[in-house]
Amino acid sequence: MIRINPILLGLSLAVAGSSMAAAQQTASMPKVLQITREYLKPYKNGMAHDKTESAFIATLSKAKFPAYYVGLNSLSGKSRALYLTQYDSFETWEKDNKLVEKNAALAAGLEHASVADGELLDSVDSVVYTYDEDLSYHPHADITHARYMEITVFKVRLGHREDFEKLTKMVKDGHEKGGTSAHWATFEIAYGTDDGTYIVLSADKSMADIDAGFSEGKKFRDALGDEGMKKLDELYGSTVESSHSELFSINPRQSYVGEDWIKADPDFWKPKAAPAPKAAADADKKP
């Protein structure tokens, strides 16, 4: 992990577009967010991974499984794919698990797809977060037209949760006063990694949105002023142990989404199949 100073903290949050919504396909923030992380072997991403992931989607679609997810592919850091699934509660998650247990064909199809997909992977793990409304700022739940996802991870020193809340409030006040376009959703770790871990999710319709977010950094700094930035810097240093940001592209070929998402942007969520390559014989034909 790399450290960032409060200016970059403000910028990373300012970049935030609409935060994610995945599972139930409703424009509301998930209470429980499961993130499955697949770390790929070198050069096993792209079309090869699209193919193995399509088996999961075909199996779930056939069973009309109710828990949808969005697939992300890394543009920074290690080669990996993330799958974001939301639930209204842990109880809802349990109900979905029981659907798999009771459907032998679905369970067998998922196991078969997992074995094939595993040939491309170095490792796989899962983390679970819960939504924190107080640490979020003007969150947007609809990402049907998003193309990129930014994820910023903050590791807060143990015993400093209250300080992190104060820090976030200062950042939110700066954006409010500065009139920036910032908005983000924050989730706190529940299972799978160190206590004190928070993630900020943001989605962008294009990379131009990222440029726009960074360009608003001066508005944020001017809003807080020199004294405010100094206080922010001191509080950040005593509160945050580490942080880092990663950029992902949203991959519709690795996403299992509902009909309402497909209707909202059919060209993206249901892309046309690539034309089949011409036969070798055609390539050898002489004029």
C-alpha positions as CSV (number, residue, x, y, z in Angstrom):
1,M,0.0,0.0,0.0
2,I,1.1,3.6,-0.6
3,R,0.4,6.6,1.6
4,I,-1.4,9.6,0.3
5,N,-1.7,13.0,1.9
6,P,-5.0,14.7,2.7
7,I,-4.9,16.7,-0.6
8,L,-4.9,13.4,-2.4
9,L,-7.5,12.1,-0.1
10,G,-9.7,15.0,-1.1
11,L,-8.9,14.4,-4.7
12,S,-9.6,10.7,-4.6
13,L,-13.0,11.3,-3.1
14,A,-13.7,14.2,-5.5
15,V,-13.1,11.8,-8.4
16,A,-16.0,9.8,-7.2
17,G,-18.8,9.3,-9.6
18,S,-21.9,7.3,-8.8
19,S,-21.3,4.4,-6.4
20,M,-22.1,0.9,-7.3
21,A,-25.3,-1.1,-7.2
22,A,-25.3,-4.7,-8.4
23,A,-27.3,-7.5,-7.0
24,Q,-31.0,-6.6,-6.9
25,Q,-30.7,-4.1,-9.7
26,T,-32.4,-1.3,-7.7
27,A,-31.2,2.2,-7.4
28,S,-30.4,2.0,-3.7
29,M,-27.2,1.5,-1.8
30,P,-26.4,-2.1,-0.8
31,K,-26.4,-2.8,2.9
32,V,-24.0,-5.8,2.4
33,L,-21.4,-5.9,-0.3
34,Q,-19.5,-9.0,-1.2
35,I,-16.4,-8.7,-3.4
36,T,-15.0,-11.8,-4.9
37,R,-11.4,-11.3,-6.2
38,E,-9.8,-13.5,-8.9
39,Y,-6.1,-13.0,-9.4
40,L,-5.2,-14.1,-12.9
41,K,-2.1,-15.9,-14.1
42,P,0.0,-13.7,-16.4
43,Y,-1.7,-13.0,-19.8
44,K,-4.8,-15.2,-18.9
45,N,-7.1,-12.2,-18.9
46,G,-9.1,-10.8,-21.9
47,M,-11.0,-13.1,-24.2
48,A,-9.9,-16.3,-22.4
49,H,-11.3,-15.1,-19.1
50,D,-14.4,-13.7,-20.8
51,K,-15.1,-17.3,-22.1
52,T,-14.8,-19.0,-18.7
53,E,-16.9,-16.4,-17.0
54,S,-19.6,-16.7,-19.6
55,A,-20.3,-20.2,-18.3
56,F,-21.3,-18.8,-14.9
57,I,-23.6,-16.3,-16.6
58,A,-25.2,-18.9,-18.8
59,T,-25.8,-21.2,-15.7
60,L,-27.2,-18.4,-13.6
61,S,-29.4,-17.1,-16.4
62,K,-30.9,-20.5,-17.1
63,A,-31.8,-20.9,-13.4
64,K,-33.1,-17.3,-13.2
65,F,-30.9,-16.8,-10.2
66,P,-31.9,-13.5,-8.3
67,A,-28.4,-12.3,-7.1
68,Y,-26.8,-10.2,-9.9
69,Y,-23.2,-8.9,-10.0
70,V,-21.0,-6.6,-11.8
71,G,-17.6,-7.7,-13.1
72,L,-14.5,-5.4,-13.1
73,N,-11.2,-5.9,-14.7
74,S,-8.0,-4.2,-13.3
75,L,-6.3,-1.3,-15.1
76,S,-3.8,-0.9,-12.3
77,G,-2.0,-3.1,-9.9
78,K,-2.0,-6.9,-10.3
79,S,-4.0,-8.6,-13.0
80,R,-7.3,-9.4,-11.4
81,A,-11.1,-9.4,-11.8
82,L,-13.5,-8.3,-9.1
83,Y,-17.2,-9.4,-8.9
84,L,-19.4,-7.1,-6.8
85,T,-22.6,-8.5,-5.4
86,Q,-25.0,-6.6,-3.2
87,Y,-27.5,-7.8,-0.6
88,D,-30.2,-6.1,1.4
89,S,-29.1,-8.1,4.4
90,F,-27.1,-11.1,5.5
91,E,-30.4,-13.0,5.7
92,T,-31.0,-12.3,2.0
93,W,-27.6,-13.7,1.2
94,E,-28.4,-16.8,3.1
95,K,-31.6,-17.3,1.1
96,D,-29.7,-17.1,-2.2
97,N,-27.2,-19.7,-0.9
98,K,-30.1,-22.0,-0.1
99,L,-31.4,-21.6,-3.6
100,V,-28.1,-23.1,-4.9
101,E,-28.3,-25.9,-2.3
102,K,-31.8,-26.9,-3.4
103,N,-31.0,-26.8,-7.2
104,A,-28.7,-29.7,-8.2
105,A,-28.4,-28.6,-11.8
106,L,-27.5,-25.1,-10.8
107,A,-24.9,-26.3,-8.3
108,A,-23.4,-28.7,-10.8
109,G,-23.2,-26.0,-13.5
110,L,-21.5,-23.6,-11.1
111,E,-19.0,-26.2,-10.0
112,H,-18.2,-27.1,-13.7
113,A,-17.7,-23.4,-14.5
114,S,-15.5,-22.9,-11.4
115,V,-13.1,-25.8,-12.4
116,A,-12.7,-24.3,-15.9
117,D,-12.2,-20.8,-14.6
118,G,-9.7,-22.0,-12.0
119,E,-7.2,-23.0,-14.8
120,L,-6.7,-19.3,-15.4
121,L,-6.3,-18.2,-11.8
122,D,-3.4,-17.8,-9.4
123,S,-5.8,-17.4,-6.4
124,V,-9.3,-16.3,-5.4
125,D,-10.7,-14.8,-2.2
126,S,-13.7,-12.9,-0.9
127,V,-14.3,-9.9,1.3
128,V,-17.5,-8.6,2.8
129,Y,-18.3,-4.9,3.6
130,T,-21.3,-3.1,5.0
131,Y,-22.5,0.3,3.8
132,D,-21.8,3.4,6.0
133,E,-24.1,6.2,5.2
134,D,-22.4,8.8,7.5
135,L,-19.1,8.3,5.7
136,S,-20.6,8.7,2.3
137,Y,-21.3,11.8,0.4
138,H,-24.1,12.3,-2.1
139,P,-23.9,8.6,-3.2
140,H,-25.4,7.6,-6.5
141,A,-26.6,4.0,-6.8
142,D,-27.2,3.7,-10.5
143,I,-24.2,2.7,-12.6
144,T,-26.0,1.4,-15.7
145,H,-24.1,3.9,-17.8
146,A,-20.8,3.7,-16.0
147,R,-17.7,2.3,-17.7
148,Y,-15.0,2.6,-15.0
149,M,-14.8,2.0,-11.3
150,E,-12.3,3.5,-8.8
151,I,-11.7,1.8,-5.5
152,T,-9.8,3.6,-2.7
153,V,-8.8,1.6,0.3
154,F,-8.1,3.2,3.7
155,K,-6.6,1.3,6.6
156,V,-7.5,3.3,9.8
157,R,-5.4,2.9,12.9
158,L,-7.1,0.8,15.5
159,G,-9.0,2.9,18.0
160,H,-9.2,5.9,15.6
161,R,-12.7,5.3,14.1
162,E,-14.0,8.5,15.6
163,D,-11.1,10.4,14.2
164,F,-11.8,8.9,10.8
165,E,-15.3,10.2,11.0
166,K,-14.0,13.7,11.9
167,L,-11.6,13.5,9.0
168,T,-14.3,12.5,6.6
169,K,-16.6,15.3,7.8
170,M,-13.8,17.8,7.1
171,V,-13.4,16.4,3.6
172,K,-17.2,16.5,3.0
173,D,-17.4,20.1,4.3
174,G,-14.6,21.1,2.0
175,H,-16.3,19.7,-1.0
176,E,-19.7,21.2,0.0
177,K,-18.2,24.7,0.5
178,G,-16.1,24.4,-2.6
179,G,-19.1,23.4,-4.7
180,T,-17.3,20.4,-6.3
181,S,-19.1,17.6,-8.0
182,A,-17.8,15.0,-5.5
183,H,-19.9,12.1,-4.5
184,W,-18.9,8.7,-3.1
185,A,-20.1,5.6,-1.1
186,T,-18.1,4.2,1.8
187,F,-18.1,0.7,3.1
188,E,-16.6,-0.8,6.3
189,I,-15.0,-4.2,6.5
190,A,-17.1,-7.0,8.0
191,Y,-15.2,-10.1,7.0
192,G,-12.1,-11.1,5.0
193,T,-9.4,-8.6,5.9
194,D,-8.0,-6.4,8.7
195,D,-10.3,-4.5,11.0
196,G,-10.2,-0.7,10.3
197,T,-10.4,-1.2,6.6
198,Y,-12.7,1.1,4.6
199,I,-13.3,1.3,0.8
200,V,-14.6,4.2,-1.2
201,L,-16.3,3.2,-4.4
202,S,-16.8,5.6,-7.3
203,A,-17.9,5.0,-10.9
204,D,-17.2,7.1,-14.0
205,K,-18.9,7.3,-17.4
206,S,-15.6,8.0,-19.0
207,M,-12.0,8.8,-18.1
208,A,-12.9,12.5,-18.8
209,D,-14.9,12.3,-15.5
210,I,-11.6,11.4,-13.7
211,D,-9.9,14.4,-15.3
212,A,-12.8,16.6,-14.1
213,G,-12.5,15.3,-10.6
214,F,-8.8,16.0,-10.3
215,S,-9.3,19.5,-11.8
216,E,-11.5,20.4,-8.8
217,G,-8.7,19.9,-6.3
218,K,-8.0,23.6,-6.1
219,K,-11.7,24.3,-5.2
220,F,-11.3,21.9,-2.4
221,R,-8.1,23.4,-1.1
222,D,-9.4,26.9,-1.4
223,A,-12.5,26.0,0.5
224,L,-10.6,24.7,3.5
225,G,-7.8,27.4,3.3
226,D,-4.3,27.0,4.6
227,E,-5.2,26.5,8.2
228,G,-7.9,24.0,7.3
229,M,-5.5,22.0,5.2
230,K,-3.0,22.0,7.9
231,K,-5.5,20.6,10.4
232,L,-6.6,18.0,7.8
233,D,-3.0,17.0,7.3
234,E,-2.4,16.5,11.0
235,L,-5.6,14.5,11.6
236,Y,-4.9,12.4,8.5
237,G,-1.4,11.5,9.7
238,S,-2.6,10.4,13.1
239,T,-5.6,8.5,11.8
240,V,-4.8,6.7,8.6
241,E,-2.2,4.0,8.6
242,S,-2.2,3.5,4.8
243,S,-4.2,4.0,1.7
244,H,-4.1,3.2,-2.0
245,S,-6.4,3.6,-5.1
246,E,-7.0,1.3,-8.0
247,L,-8.8,1.8,-11.3
248,F,-11.0,-0.9,-13.0
249,S,-13.0,-1.1,-16.2
250,I,-16.5,-2.5,-16.0
251,N,-16.8,-5.6,-18.2
252,P,-20.3,-6.5,-19.4
253,R,-19.1,-9.9,-20.6
254,Q,-18.2,-10.8,-17.1
255,S,-21.3,-9.2,-15.5
256,Y,-24.6,-10.9,-14.6
257,V,-27.2,-8.2,-14.7
258,G,-31.0,-8.0,-15.0
259,E,-33.2,-7.0,-17.9
260,D,-33.8,-3.5,-16.6
261,W,-30.0,-2.8,-16.8
262,I,-29.8,-4.3,-20.3
263,K,-32.7,-2.1,-21.4
264,A,-31.1,1.0,-19.9
265,D,-28.0,0.5,-22.1
266,P,-28.4,-2.5,-24.4
267,D,-25.4,-1.8,-26.6
268,F,-23.1,-2.0,-23.6
269,W,-24.7,-4.7,-21.3
270,K,-25.6,-7.0,-24.2
271,P,-22.9,-6.5,-26.8
272,K,-23.2,-8.2,-30.1
273,A,-21.0,-11.2,-30.6
274,A,-17.8,-10.7,-32.5
275,P,-17.8,-11.9,-36.1
276,A,-16.3,-15.3,-36.6
277,P,-12.9,-15.3,-38.2
278,K,-12.7,-16.2,-41.9
279,A,-11.7,-19.8,-42.6
280,A,-8.1,-20.4,-43.5
281,A,-9.1,-21.6,-46.9
282,D,-10.7,-18.2,-47.6
283,A,-7.4,-16.5,-46.7
284,D,-5.5,-18.7,-49.1
285,K,-7.8,-18.0,-52.0
286,K,-6.0,-16.4,-55.0
287,P,-7.6,-13.5,-56.9
